[in-house]
Amino acid sequence: MAAARGGRGRTVIVVVVLAAIYWAVAVRAPSGPRSMRAFNPDKLADLEVGMWQAYYAKEKFRLFRLLVVMLREQYHYSWQTAVRAAYHLARAASTFGDATDNYDRVLPDLEAGYAIARDWTGASFDPRSVARAELGWWVARRDPASGTGAQKNRTVTARMTELYSLLYDLPEARVAEAARLRVDAADLRDRGVDSADFDRDKKGVDWKGVSWILHESYRALHLAVAD
């Protein structure tokens, strides 16, 4: 009888310890404010480069893993919350990547992902409006109606600027430079060139150049949204 009670006691201790570890690792948020405006721009830029590489290589698991880390860095999520938000955002990106029409079907996942960010940070943006703005810049990059060259970049930049303005509740003029730079990085990724340069992949993408522009974009955004 005493041995049975001792065994149950040890089981209880193990369960309590495992629960404490789960809380500390998965549920407990990292230190720092729950703010959309407090982030390390260089870390986010590095993570986004990796995400773009994973997205275009159709490496969905790597994309998801990097997105989880990026969301934790950007919004100071717990790991549990980061995984939940990443599920919706990664599914939206994957669905869009494979789609040729009916792009609005990704909106429920985008809206769910942004609703988590709003609720976690206490922000005031409308997740539905932000989700539509996010999809708007995705579609503008793909739609032939956006034009080509400089004309296309202006169209895409307008959509990206709208997204930042809605997300951070700031005038468009304040976030326009960060938006322009991010679109420039995307345009450089799309153009590519034939080169034996070791900084370019087999499709000719200058990832070193893309990374440099994205770093400048996130630094400009960080400056724009700073309290």
C-alpha positions in Angstrom: 0.0 0.0 0.0 2.8 2.4 0.9 4.6 1.5 -2.3 1.5 2.3 -4.3 1.1 5.6 -2.6 4.7 6.4 -3.3 4.3 5.5 -6.9 1.3 7.8 -7.2 3.2 10.5 -5.5 6.1 10.3 -7.9 3.6 10.3 -10.9 2.0 13.5 -9.5 5.5 15.1 -9.2 6.4 14.2 -12.8 3.1 15.6 -14.1 3.6 18.8 -12.2 7.2 19.2 -13.5 6.1 18.5 -17.1 3.3 21.0 -16.8 5.7 23.6 -15.4 8.1 22.9 -18.3 5.3 23.2 -20.8 4.1 26.5 -19.3 7.7 27.9 -19.3 8.5 26.8 -22.9 5.2 26.9 -24.8 2.8 29.2 -22.9 4.9 31.8 -21.2 5.5 34.9 -23.3 9.1 36.2 -23.8 10.2 39.2 -21.8 9.3 42.6 -23.2 6.2 44.5 -24.1 3.3 43.0 -26.1 3.7 45.7 -28.7 3.7 45.6 -32.5 6.2 48.5 -32.5 9.0 47.0 -30.4 11.0 44.7 -32.7 14.5 44.1 -33.8 14.5 45.1 -37.5 17.7 43.2 -38.5 16.4 39.9 -37.0 13.1 40.3 -38.8 14.9 41.0 -42.1 17.1 37.9 -41.7 14.0 35.7 -41.0 12.0 37.1 -43.9 14.8 36.4 -46.3 14.8 32.8 -45.2 11.0 32.7 -45.5 11.1 34.0 -49.0 13.7 31.4 -50.0 11.5 28.7 -48.4 8.4 29.9 -50.1 9.8 30.0 -53.6 11.5 26.6 -53.1 8.2 25.1 -51.9 9.8 24.1 -48.6 6.6 24.4 -46.6 7.9 22.9 -43.3 10.9 25.4 -43.3 8.5 28.2 -44.2 6.3 27.3 -41.2 9.2 27.0 -38.8 10.7 30.4 -39.8 7.3 32.0 -39.6 6.8 30.8 -36.0 10.1 32.3 -35.0 9.4 35.5 -36.8 6.0 36.0 -35.2 7.6 35.4 -31.8 10.2 38.0 -32.5 7.8 40.5 -34.0 4.8 40.3 -31.6 6.5 38.7 -28.6 4.1 35.7 -28.7 4.4 32.7 -26.6 5.5 29.7 -28.7 2.0 28.3 -28.4 0.4 31.5 -29.8 3.1 31.8 -32.5 2.3 28.3 -33.7 -1.4 29.0 -33.8 -1.0 32.3 -35.7 1.6 30.8 -38.1 -0.7 28.0 -38.9 -3.2 30.4 -40.4 -0.7 32.7 -42.1 1.3 29.8 -43.6 -1.8 28.1 -44.9 -2.9 31.4 -46.5 0.5 31.8 -48.2 0.6 28.2 -49.4 -3.0 28.4 -50.7 -2.2 31.6 -52.6 1.0 30.2 -54.0 -0.8 27.3 -55.6 -3.9 29.3 -56.7 -4.5 30.8 -60.1 -7.9 32.5 -59.3 -10.4 33.0 -56.5 -7.7 34.5 -54.3 -10.3 35.6 -51.7 -10.3 32.1 -50.3 -7.2 32.9 -48.3 -8.9 35.8 -46.5 -10.3 33.8 -43.6 -6.8 32.5 -42.6 -5.3 36.0 -43.0 -8.0 37.5 -40.9 -7.6 34.9 -38.2 -3.8 35.4 -38.1 -4.2 39.2 -37.8 -7.0 38.8 -35.2 -4.5 36.9 -33.0 -2.0 39.8 -33.4 -4.6 42.4 -32.5 -5.8 40.6 -29.4 -2.3 39.7 -28.2 -0.9 43.3 -28.5 -4.1 45.3 -27.8 -3.8 47.1 -31.1 -6.8 48.8 -32.6 -6.6 47.7 -36.3 -9.4 45.9 -38.0 -8.2 42.3 -38.9 -10.5 42.1 -41.9 -9.2 45.3 -43.5 -5.6 44.4 -42.8 -6.2 40.9 -44.3 -7.6 42.5 -47.5 -4.6 44.9 -47.7 -2.2 42.0 -47.3 -3.9 40.0 -50.1 -4.0 43.2 -52.1 -0.2 43.5 -52.4 0.1 39.8 -53.1 -2.3 40.0 -56.0 -0.8 43.2 -57.3 2.6 41.5 -57.7 1.0 38.7 -59.7 -1.7 40.5 -61.7 -0.8 41.6 -65.2 -3.1 44.6 -64.8 -0.5 46.0 -62.4 1.7 46.8 -65.5 5.4 46.1 -65.7 8.6 47.7 -64.4 8.3 51.0 -62.6 4.5 51.1 -63.1 4.0 47.8 -61.5 6.3 48.7 -58.6 4.2 51.9 -58.0 1.0 49.9 -57.9 2.5 47.2 -55.5 4.1 49.9 -53.3 0.7 51.6 -53.0 -0.8 48.4 -51.7 2.1 47.7 -49.4 1.9 51.3 -48.0 -1.8 50.8 -47.3 -1.1 47.6 -45.4 1.5 49.2 -43.2 -0.8 52.3 -42.6 -3.7 50.1 -41.5 -1.6 47.7 -39.4 0.2 50.4 -37.5 -2.5 53.1 -37.6 -0.1 55.6 -39.1 -0.4 58.1 -42.0 0.7 56.5 -45.3 3.4 59.1 -45.8 5.1 57.9 -42.6 5.5 54.3 -43.7 5.9 54.8 -47.5 9.7 54.5 -47.5 9.6 51.2 -45.7 6.9 49.9 -48.1 8.9 51.1 -51.1 12.0 49.3 -50.0 10.2 46.1 -49.3 8.7 46.1 -52.8 12.1 46.8 -54.2 13.4 43.7 -52.4 10.6 41.7 -53.9 11.2 43.1 -57.3 14.9 42.2 -57.2 13.9 38.7 -56.2 11.5 38.4 -59.1 13.9 39.8 -61.7 17.0 37.7 -61.1 19.9 37.6 -63.5 22.2 35.0 -64.9 25.4 35.0 -63.0 28.0 32.7 -61.5 28.1 34.9 -58.4 28.0 32.7 -55.3 25.5 35.1 -53.7 23.0 34.1 -56.4 21.0 30.9 -56.5 20.5 28.6 -59.5 17.7 30.8 -60.7 19.9 33.9 -60.6 18.4 35.5 -57.5 20.7 38.0 -55.8 19.8 37.0 -52.2 22.6 39.2 -50.8 21.0 42.2 -52.5 17.5 41.2 -51.4 18.7 40.9 -47.8 20.4 44.3 -47.9 17.2 46.0 -49.1 15.0 44.1 -46.6 17.3 45.2 -43.8 16.9 48.8 -44.9 13.1 48.4 -45.2 12.7 47.0 -41.6 15.0 49.7 -40.2 12.8 52.3 -41.9 9.7 50.7 -40.6 11.2 50.5 -37.1 11.9 54.2 -37.2 8.5 55.0 -38.5 6.5 53.1 -35.9 8.7 54.0 -32.9 6.7 55.7 -30.1 
